[in-house]
Amino acid sequence: MDDVVSVTPAAAELIRSLRGQHGPLMFHQSGGCCDGSAPMCYPAGEFRTGSSDVLLAELTVDGVAEPVEFWMSKVQWELWRHTRLTVDVVPGRGSGFSLEAPEGVRFLIRSRLA
C-alpha cells in the first residue's frame, strides 16, 4: 500500500514532539462516534488492533527512530480505499484519548481521490 498515507510537515513536527514525550507511536483512524473521524495517536501497542483492522502504512518521519504504524478498520478501509490520506494538524481540541489533546491541536485527515 505504498503512498496510501503521508504526513504534512506540521504533523511530522508534532509526531517528533510526541515521540520525545511518549516513546514509539502508532495511529488508528477513528471511525466516528465520540471521536469524530480522526486519526488517533497512541503509544505504540496501546490501541489493540486485530483481525478487523488493516495496517495501511508504516510512516517514516525524520527524527523518529522507528516507523509509526497507521491502522484503520477493514470495514472503513473498504469505503476509503479509493483515497490517499494525509495526516495534518490543526488548532483545536481533539479527542481526550489521543496524545496530542493536551497540546491545543488535533490531528486531522485530509483525503484525495487516488
Secondary structure, DSSP 8 states (H G I E B T S, - for coil): -TTSEEE-HHHHHHHHHHHHHHSSEEEEE--SGGG-S-EEEEETTTS---TTEEEEEEE--TT-SS-EEEEEEHHHHHHHTTEEEEEEEEES---TTSTTGGGTEEEEEEEEE-
